[in-house]
Amino acid sequence: AVPGWSQADAAFEEYGSLVLGLAFTNFIGTYACNISARKGGDLFPIMESMMVDGVGSMIGALFGSPYGTTVYIGHVAYKKMGATRGYSLLNGVLWLILGLLGFHALLDAIIPHEIVSGILVVIGFSMASQVISCSESRWYPAVLVGMGICFSDYILGGFSVTDGPMSLLGNGYVWVSLFYSLFLMMLTDRWFLAAAATFIAMAAATFIGLIHATKITIKYNKMGTILGSEKVFPEVEGMPGWKFLLTYLLSAVLCGLFYLAQQRGYVDAPEEEDFRVKQEKELRDLQSADVQKLVDESNKPPVQAETVGQEQGYAL
């Protein structure tokens, strides 16, 4: 039976962090794959990709699918192999036939799981390699820290760890990874106001239990620990809770002081390179190259069928 709206609050407390994390993961996945396709020379509207993913996920949910749709990685690799949109169409038709005929369970029984796991590992290596190659060298430590945090979720699930220090990273790990990478990047570039804003956002996420806690709630016990998360770090009160909240707020204040010192010349000036401007320039260059490609193709003289036949060594 479908739960009523009266249970929405309890459901959001229990699963809100997971749902928001998965939604954010799908968003980043679609956006990253779109950018990857752009770097491969193909421009697709980001808004259109997001809308199709969202509508597809909702239609699937109406039919009982718990999985969200997202643009899959590999566009550049498939393009190098000569694949076009027909590859995606054939892929979708094949999986539709397998699903309608109930072959999924048969294939799952025939194909060893180790093979699928190996493929996922290779895909993970490819994604990690592209993350590093697309990042500035000065950001490598921040990027690696963010990637390392994601292993906390694997440890929690793969080794059945439910409580303890690892849970502080694993609960809401997608957001923790994002925030930690971002503030480390901003500190590396000495963009102290941006780092302060990141710490304030982390404090807000901590306050509502989006990160570090097992549930999304603003209810605390008398010791300042988020209700329902007392077992995460039972030896210390206020974790997750007021201690993380105070840590992030004080970090924001410290970044503000560094900014004031920077304005007076006591701290080195911020990194001049603006990554937003650089990304915008890359996008404009790709758009210009795409337009030029279309112009060149439109100006290319048509190839005569007879000429093609002669070049291939046979008559048409």
C-alpha positions in Angstrom: 0.0 0.0 0.0 1.2 3.5 -0.7 1.8 5.4 2.5 -0.3 8.5 3.2 0.9 12.0 3.6 0.6 11.7 7.3 3.8 9.6 7.2 5.7 12.0 5.0 7.6 13.6 7.9 8.7 10.3 9.4 9.7 9.0 5.9 11.7 12.2 5.2 13.5 12.0 8.5 14.5 8.4 7.8 15.3 8.5 4.1 15.6 12.2 3.3 19.4 12.1 3.4 19.6 9.1 1.1 17.0 10.5 -1.4 18.7 13.9 -1.6 22.1 12.2 -1.9 21.0 10.0 -4.8 19.2 12.9 -6.5 22.4 15.0 -6.2 24.5 12.1 -7.5 22.2 11.7 -10.5 22.4 15.4 -11.1 26.2 15.5 -10.9 26.4 12.3 -13.1 24.3 13.8 -15.8 26.1 17.1 -15.7 29.5 15.5 -15.7 28.7 13.2 -18.6 27.3 16.2 -20.5 30.6 18.1 -19.9 32.5 14.9 -21.0 30.6 14.9 -24.3 31.4 18.5 -24.8 35.1 17.9 -24.4 34.6 15.2 -27.0 33.3 17.7 -29.4 29.5 17.2 -29.0 27.2 19.8 -27.5 24.0 18.7 -25.9 21.6 21.1 -23.9 22.1 20.5 -20.2 18.6 21.5 -19.3 17.2 19.0 -21.8 19.3 16.3 -20.4 18.2 17.1 -16.9 14.5 17.2 -17.8 14.6 13.9 -19.7 16.4 12.2 -16.7 13.8 13.6 -14.3 10.8 12.6 -16.4 12.3 9.2 -17.1 12.8 8.6 -13.3 9.2 9.7 -12.5 7.7 7.4 -15.2 9.9 4.5 -14.0 8.7 5.2 -10.4 5.1 5.0 -11.5 5.7 1.5 -12.8 7.5 0.4 -9.6 11.2 1.0 -10.5 13.3 2.2 -7.6 16.2 3.4 -9.9 16.7 6.9 -11.2 17.7 7.4 -14.8 20.9 9.3 -15.6 23.1 9.9 -18.6 25.6 7.1 -18.7 29.3 7.6 -19.0 31.2 6.5 -22.1 30.0 8.9 -24.8 33.6 9.8 -25.9 34.7 6.2 -25.9 31.7 5.0 -27.9 32.1 7.9 -30.3 35.7 6.8 -31.0 34.4 3.3 -31.8 32.1 4.8 -34.4 28.9 4.5 -32.4 26.1 7.0 -33.0 22.6 7.5 -31.5 21.6 4.1 -32.9 23.8 2.5 -30.2 21.7 4.0 -27.4 18.5 3.0 -29.3 19.7 -0.6 -29.7 20.8 -0.7 -26.1 17.4 0.4 -24.9 15.5 -2.0 -27.1 17.7 -4.9 -26.0 17.1 -4.2 -22.3 13.4 -3.8 -22.9 13.2 -7.2 -24.5 15.2 -8.8 -21.7 13.0 -7.2 -19.1 9.7 -8.1 -20.8 10.8 -11.7 -21.3 12.2 -12.1 -17.8 15.8 -12.8 -18.9 17.4 -10.6 -16.3 17.3 -13.4 -13.7 18.7 -15.9 -16.2 21.6 -13.7 -17.1 22.3 -12.9 -13.5 22.6 -16.7 -12.9 24.8 -17.3 -15.9 27.2 -14.3 -15.7 29.5 -14.3 -12.7 29.2 -11.2 -10.6 33.0 -10.9 -10.5 32.9 -10.0 -14.2 30.4 -7.2 -13.7 32.3 -5.9 -10.7 35.5 -5.9 -12.8 33.8 -3.8 -15.5 32.5 -1.3 -12.8 36.1 -1.1 -11.4 37.4 -0.2 -14.9 34.7 2.4 -15.3 35.5 3.8 -11.9 39.2 4.1 -12.9 38.2 5.9 -16.1 36.0 8.4 -14.2 38.7 9.0 -11.6 41.3 9.5 -14.3 39.1 12.1 -16.1 38.5 13.9 -12.8 42.2 14.3 -12.2 42.9 15.3 -15.8 40.2 18.0 -15.8 41.4 19.4 -12.5 44.2 21.9 -11.9 47.3 20.4 -10.4 47.1 22.6 -7.3 43.7 21.0 -6.6 44.9 17.4 -6.7 45.0 17.1 -2.8 41.4 18.4 -2.5 40.1 16.2 -5.3 41.8 13.1 -3.8 40.4 13.9 -0.3 36.9 14.2 -1.8 37.3 10.9 -3.7 38.7 9.2 -0.6 35.6 10.2 1.5 33.4 8.2 -0.9 35.1 5.0 0.3 33.5 5.5 3.6 30.1 4.5 2.1 31.7 1.3 0.7 33.2 0.5 4.2 29.9 1.0 5.9 28.0 -1.2 3.4 30.7 -3.7 2.5 32.0 -4.4 6.0 28.7 -4.0 7.8 30.0 -1.1 9.9 27.0 0.7 11.3 28.4 3.0 14.0 31.6 4.7 14.9 33.8 7.4 13.4 33.4 6.1 9.8 29.7 6.9 10.0 30.5 10.6 10.5 31.9 10.5 6.9 29.6 7.9 5.5 26.3 9.5 6.5 25.6 11.9 3.7 29.0 11.1 2.1 28.1 12.7 -1.2 27.6 16.1 0.4 30.6 15.6 2.7 32.8 14.9 -0.3 31.5 17.9 -2.1 31.9 20.3 0.8 35.3 19.1 1.8 36.7 19.2 -1.7 35.2 22.7 -2.3 36.5 24.3 0.9 40.0 22.8 0.3 40.0 24.1 -3.2 39.0 27.6 -2.0 41.7 27.6 0.7 44.3 26.4 -1.8 43.4 29.4 -4.0 43.1 31.7 -0.9 39.5 32.6 -1.8 38.7 33.0 1.8 35.2 34.4 1.4 34.2 31.5 -0.8 35.7 29.1 1.8 33.7 30.9 4.5 30.5 30.5 2.6 31.2 26.8 2.2 31.7 26.4 5.9 28.4 28.2 6.6 26.7 25.8 4.2 28.3 22.9 6.0 27.0 24.2 9.3 23.5 24.5 7.9 23.7 21.0 6.5 25.0 19.7 9.9 22.2 21.5 11.8 19.4 19.7 9.8 21.3 16.3 9.9 22.0 16.2 6.1 25.6 15.3 6.8 27.2 13.2 9.6 23.8 12.2 11.1 21.7 9.1 10.3 18.5 11.1 10.0 17.4 14.5 8.8 16.0 16.3 11.8 16.4 19.5 13.8 15.7 17.7 17.1 18.5 17.4 19.6 18.9 15.7 22.9 19.9 17.5 26.1 23.6 17.0 25.3 23.4 18.5 21.9 23.5 15.3 19.8 21.0 14.9 16.9 18.2 12.6 17.9 18.5 9.2 16.3 22.3 9.5 15.9 23.5 8.9 19.4 25.1 5.6 18.4 27.2 7.2 15.7 29.8 8.3 18.2 28.5 7.1 21.6 31.7 8.0 23.5 31.4 11.7 22.7 28.4 13.9 23.2 27.5 16.4 20.5 28.8 14.3 17.6 27.0 14.6 15.3 25.5 17.7 16.7 26.7 21.0 18.3 30.5 20.2 18.0 30.4 19.9 14.3 28.2 22.9 14.0 30.5 25.0 16.2 33.6 23.7 14.3 32.2 24.8 10.9 31.0 28.2 12.2 34.4 29.0 13.8 36.1 27.9 10.6 33.9 30.4 8.7 34.9 33.1 11.1 38.6 32.2 10.8 38.3 32.5 7.0 36.7 35.9 7.4 39.7 37.0 9.5 42.1 35.7 6.9 40.2 37.7 4.3 40.6 40.9 6.3 44.3 40.2 6.8 44.5 39.6 3.0 43.0 42.9 2.3 45.6 44.6 4.5 48.4 42.8 2.8 49.3 40.4 5.6 48.3 37.3 3.5 49.2 36.6 -0.1 46.7 37.7 -2.7 44.1 35.1 -4.0 44.8 33.0 -7.0 44.1 35.2 -10.0 42.8 32.5 -12.2 39.0 32.2 -12.0 38.0 28.7 -12.7 34.5 29.9 -13.7 35.9 32.1 -16.4 38.1 29.3 -17.6 35.2 26.9 -17.9 33.1 29.5 -19.7 35.9 30.1 -22.2 36.2 26.3 -22.8 32.5 26.2 -23.5 32.6 29.1 -25.9 35.6 27.5 -27.7 33.7 24.2 -28.0 30.6 26.0 -29.3 32.7 27.9 -31.9 34.3 24.7 -33.0 30.9 23.0 -33.3 29.5 25.8 -35.4 32.6 25.8 -37.6 32.2 22.0 -38.1 28.6 22.5 -39.2 29.6 25.2 -41.6 32.4 23.1 -43.1 30.1 20.2 -43.6 27.4 22.4 -45.2 30.0 23.8 -47.7 31.5 20.4 -48.5 30.6 19.4 -52.1 28.4 16.3 -52.4 30.1 13.0 -53.3 29.0 11.4 -56.5 27.9 7.8 -56.2 29.8 6.8 -59.3 33.1 8.2 -57.9 32.6 6.3 -54.6 32.0 3.1 -56.5 35.2 3.5 -58.5 37.2 4.3 -55.4 36.0 1.1 -53.8 36.8 -1.0 -56.8 33.3 -1.9 -57.9 30.7 -0.5 -60.3 27.4 0.9 -59.1 
